[in-house]
Amino acid sequence: MKNYEIMFIVRPTLGEEETKKVIENFGKVLTDNGSKIVDKKDIGQKELAYEIKKFKSGYYYLYEIETSDDKAINEFDRLALISGDVIRHLITKMEK
């Protein structure tokens, strides 16, 4: 099994319910494509070090997942790049 950490930033202009829906949808993308969510953390709204897509802050979220192949990671990456709600994401392979 491969372990990954995915951190992504959701745009701050969304309401609380819309933000939760975005988080749930991306979690569903991961589980539907064969990965297991080991841990998830709501880090909260933080100021960005520099402006990204005209936003100065964003809601940070972190998923730690286990997967046997890269299908879930590739699909998450593809959808995060397309989504207007995610302003930045980072996928890191963890060594255990």
N, C-alpha and C positions, 0 to 999 in steps of 0.2 A: 504494500500500500504506500502511496505517496501522500505526503502531508503538505498542505499549502495554507498560507495566510493571505487573505484578501481584505485589503482596506479600501474603502471607497467613500467619496464625499458627495453627499446629496445637496442640491442647491437649496439655499436658505429661504427662498421665496415660497416654498410649498408649506401648506398647513400641516398640522400634526398628523391628521388622519392620512393625508396624501403621502407624507413621508413614510409612515408605517406601511402603507400599501406598496411603495417602491421597495422597501426593505424585504417585505414578505415575497414579492414577485421575484426578486433576485435570489432569495433563499430557495424558492421553489424551482428556479432554473437549475440551481446546483443539485438539488435532491432528485429532480426529474431526470437528470442526466447521469445518475449513478454514483453520486458522491454522498458522503455522510458528513453532516455539520457536527463537529465535535464541540465547538464553542462559538458563541456570538456575543459581541459586546457593543453596547451603545455608548460611544465615547462622548457624544453630545456636540453642541455647537461650539466651534472654535474659530478664532480669527485666522485667516490664511497668512502665510509669510509674504505672499505677493498675490496680486489680483489674478484670478483665473476666470476666464469667460465673463468678465465684468463683475464678478462676485468677490467680496472682501472677506466673507465668512462662509462656513458650510457645516453641515451635520456629518460627523465622522462615524463610520460603522466598521466593525471588524468581524470577519468570519474566519474560523479555523476549520479546515475540512480535510477529510481523508478520501482518496479516490484511487481506483486501480488503473484508470487511464486518464488521458487529458481531455476527454470529451466535454466534461462539465466546465473545466477551466476555459477551454476554447469558446464555448457557448456563452459563458459569463462575460468574457472579454469582448466578444462580438457585440452582445447586447448593450454592454456598458458604453462602448464606443458610439453606438447608434443613439442611445437614450439621451434626451435633453435634460433629464432629471439628475443624472450622475455627471458631475463636473470634472472628476478625476478619480482614477482607480489604480491600484497597485497590487499585483499578484506576485507573491514571493514563495518559492519552494523552501520548505523547512527541512533541515536535517535532524533526524532523531536517532 
